Amino acid sequence: MSLLELLVGPFHYEFMRRGLYSAVLLGMSGGLLGCVLVLRRLALMGDALSHSLLPGVAAAWLLFGTSTASLFIGGLIAGLLTALGSALLSRMTRIKEDAAFGSLFILFFAAGVALINKLPTQLNLSDFLFGNVLGVSAADVRLSLAVSGLTVAAFIAFHRSVLLETFDPIFHRATGGRGGCVHMGFLALTVLNLVAAMQTMGIVLALGLFLLPAVSAYLWCDRFISMLLLSAGIAVLGSLAGILLSFHAGLTSGPAIVLSLGAIFIASALFSPRHGVIGVLRDNRGPTAGE
Amino acid sequence: MRYGELTALRNVTLGVPCGSSTAVLGANGAGKSTLLRAVVGLRRLSGGEILIGDSHPNHARPRLAYVPQRHSVDWDFPITVRGVVEQGRYPSLGPLRRLRKADVEQVDGAMEELGILDLAERQIRRLSGGQQQRVFLARAVAQGGDIFLLDEPFAGLDIFAVEELARDLRDWEAQGRTVLAAMHDLEIARRSFKRGILLATELIAEGPIGEVLEAPNIRRAYHARGDLPMDPVPRAAPEERRS
């Protein structure tokens, strides 16, 4: 089999093309969102949040069927309940925020798993958790296109607010910026992207499509804009590689994409000249500037 | 300017003359940061009002430049010195408009004034503490206002950087800029500021710095909260208590 055949062959199949479109589109927006998650130190919170969407999505499915809007609203409600609930718990009891969030998200996740067992569908639990590229429908691709387009447009339109709110929220607010709106908009886009990515990535692995490209890009870039662009680029590349890997190695799509992105991340962490492990070890032999 | 009642700060009525430099002093949790944040609208007043000239702070926003504490941002952030200073122009540009030639000149001018133009393309972690503080000051200058509110600008600086910053702030005052700086160090305040405001959740004293820092005032300000009465430099001071 020629190299070209290896790369192009899988996409003779309609379902592989749909999986590819969906993964690449959401990689683009996920890569952007991931940068903000990483720089605002929300990586673990985002991971917990993604788990907590499950009961909302499952309940919406049970009640209203598979319409995209209802799945999104279900996920959004579950995510908001987790966030608000943990904020309330930590404020009104002696439980700290991280413990409150950790307890609620695991509770929500368990409720989601229990609900999915009751769903009248061919899909099984592992498709929800880890993704199944075979299940990507034309409507799912349209959803990915809409979500990705909305996210990219929001980043372009509000890139200054996003930069200020991420780098220095106090300064942003002191200069009249609507920090709260930017933050809420960001969380809503994150939930939207997580729900949209559920089909190919699964709810447990979806955040990998956001975080891994962003941390990889963080290791290479000293400018916010270049980090955003590189992160989106890495996510697109990793999605493509992952879809191919899943076809040739017979793997589930979610893990295959995360493994491809993981390879890029490990390579970056080792070899990035300025911020990688090898670069830092080399620099530490000489004098360093700054603190 | 007139300040009304705040939760972390109550019954504060005072005026700050235009073109003066004022040190805002007090123990931890005395309300120094709260006072500055109230002026720029980061804290809502539960009563009373603040006037800048004759207008509400929201209408005087272009005149105000706020400089947050240096440790409030992540210096590993992927951004260069120029990138931070350009942020000073964002409020007047809105979301989409590109930086015009005049904006770029203003950014360059601010970096020039603070002596960091040659560091413009450097990532901000690769700066000394004093240089980092100057990046924040340059961003404030680039905003183009004439009233500067600085939250603990001297915190964590070495002695040379402290002297340099004090000199810069005196220059600003000479240029007719109004400077309000929250700080711990009474000695720096005494040497570098004309006026002082001494707080201990309420106003202890205000006026010329020499009068404000008379022993009875200091005893009241620091004793009231159980702090050591005459330690002018509480080193390794914990973060300012939130309101």
Interface residues (C-beta under 8 A of the other chain):
Chain A: L39 A157 F158 H159 R160 S161 L163 L164 T166 F167 D168 I170 F171 R173 A174 T175 G176 G177 Y218 C221 D222 R223 F224 S226 M227 A289 G290 E291
Chain B: R37 V40 G41 L42 N58 R61 L64 Y66 P68 S72 V73 D74 W75 F77 P78 I79 T80 G83 V84 Q87 Y90 P91 L93 P95 L96 Q123 R125 R126 L127 S128 G129 R139 Q143
